[in-house]
């Protein structure tokens, strides 16, 4: 790892005061987790709602930390090497921005209400077919995770791909100042975090912070041209703007002849007058959008279409995002990372085309859906509409979990679903107590809900029950 940052440089980067340390000492690692401290590392002590990193400063020194970044409230009784700052969160961002700017490599930044993680992974799969790519891992897309990703840069990296999440104004602005992207991708403007921002227009404004640190004349913005809110900014930005879509034939990149199956989705795109067939090896039309964004990105970085298509074929979702597992009696689709009206629809679409363990026997499509969080005043209507979607996709059985389970059930029943096939539960424990009596052999089951609902608890319970 090529840190090559001295304590003096770090102190200058974050406008801190170095006490007791050797300014010429080169740190080996920059960390915010004291459990990972190694010899010669720099520990940045962050204060959170449930923790205070300052409680672990002394143990970090015992483990071999070279220095710690602390705020002025910390009392340095042992004369250890500390860098004192006003705000350790800001210091983390400032050090990361300083470090990232030491590398003259291009970077791609990705945001959006839904689909940003799978788009990030798709883009990375494509670029990795020609370049050495550093990408945001897992959900490291916030004001702690993105700086830690930036600290992983070294001279071997050709392109960095940063995912950016947010819940309010200013967050993406601070992240893009660190990432310094020359390419920005916005997947869509949905309803995630509308409770904090008040309207989709404000969500759009917050997402557009991603372009604030892009280079004049060199930057490229890639937008979902099917999204009505993103359509409003096409032609208004001071950067090259490229669009992709399925429904809007005026987009720069349009998917046609889409064929869906339980194994994936294939579609055609036309590039410089030549038609190409593209295969995404996971089901769901939403992945077609991800692939289109990845194609435009690959072309931006001078990749051949053959290499781009091959990279798309290597894509697999990560974590708890639409992972399909075949058990003894069931097929489960575990998508418990997050949820919004748009992503709920995508999950139901995947459920509708998924195949059972035994295609020669009758099977049911079962939707186990938990509440969507942070929707504010839009919550009741959004949950009702999701219930209606369950019926529209001809789902055979619906299990709704959470305070809004009744609203989802009402939407399904009023849309025509048999209420005898609809079950509601206030929480995961009550659902687990009854779900064994609801499921049948050869069912295909979708588990989807907001992260805070911890729906994976129910999915894992079903998995353990099935494997006994």
Phi, psi and omega in degrees: 000136186254068178295300181046047173239127177270163177298326178295316178297320180296316180298318179294322182297325184252015179053042180256171178247121179276122178247128171073349184267166175273112183299338181271358181291132180264122182283152181264340186198152175236119190225154172244358180250110185295340180291341184258007183300135176233173182301127176083008183278160172255127178254127177257116185274113181255142175260122178241181180293325185247001181208164174219110182301337179295338177292346185245011180297311183297318179293331177294319176296322179297331180275356176111011178302138179284325182195165176229143173266122185228162175267177189290346179283343182284134179259112184272082185282340186258010178055039174278165181286114179229151172249115186266128182227168177288318188218115184289333176294315178295322178299317178303314180294317183295319179294319180296318179296317178299315182292316181300322183288354174283348183244120179271067179239149178290154174220150179246130177247139185230130173218177182152162182289319175222157174085002184290325180290314180292327175293318177302317180291323179293313178300317180295320177300319180293306184297328181292347176287348179226337186233162170274114190251133167258127180230158173300128178266141176053230182255031180281058186245016183248196187283358169254313184296318182294316174303319180295327174295317180300325180293347179273357177295143168209181187292348179279345184281132177267320182216140175251141178238114184250129172267140182232119174254166179197161173231354180200177180297146173093337184292312180292327176302315180291325180289319182290335175294329177282312188286331183046058184286151170255348175230131179235134178241130174241119188282323180180170176238100182254214185248002179301132179069017179295338177300324182273326188260343171090329182201160177291332175298320177289325176298317176302314180300318180293320180294326181290352173300343182298338184265001189297326183254017179284147182291138178296132175082343184247344187282151177231131177248128181245121188236148171287107184284353174274346182280122185297330180283320178292331177301330184290342182257353178297128181089356181254350185270154183270018180236160171305128182239123179243142182238153177225155181185180177241317184269330184267102184286000176271357180293157178292329180228118184236132175272132179229168178051048182285128179239121183256143174208175178291343181269345182153198183222136174241150180203168178251146170225150178251124180235117182051044174083355181254135180269132180237144176263130183238137180240124173254121189274024173224145184286158176117123180295335179299333177286341174295318176300316178301317182295320179297318177298321180292323178298313180298323179293315179301318179295322178301325182258032167061034176272152175284155179298323179300314180294323180295311181297320178297320179296320178299323179294343180269355185290136171220135179295153183250165172061229182258032181258101175050044173280127181259124180236135175262119181257193179293318185239346186229160162249126179244141175248106186262109183225069190254014185283318180197169182206144174210169177306320181293314182287331174298317178299318179297319179297318179294326177295316178298317178301321185295333182255355182291143181264148178281177176298318181236104184287350179271352178251158179294147179218161176241147171261118186245124177257117173253104187241134176253171185302151170262131185259166175062037177257355175056227183293345181273356191299311185297312180297319181297318180290322175300314181296323177295319176301318177298322178297323178304316179291318182299327179274013176056039178293138185279330184212137184232121175246113181253135186230133175122174180303333180261015182299322180296322179293318177297317180298319179299318179298320180292314183293317180291343175271358174117000180283140179297122184293345176288346180255012182242129182234140179235142179220143182287329184207175183297320183297317179292328177292317180297328182292337185244343189295334177298332179272351183263319185284152178231155178304141179080008175292147167252124192236125173263128173248116181211134177188171178295152185304321182295344179277348177051046183294342177299338176298319179287319179299316180292326177297316178297319179297314179295320178299318183291325186274355180287000000 
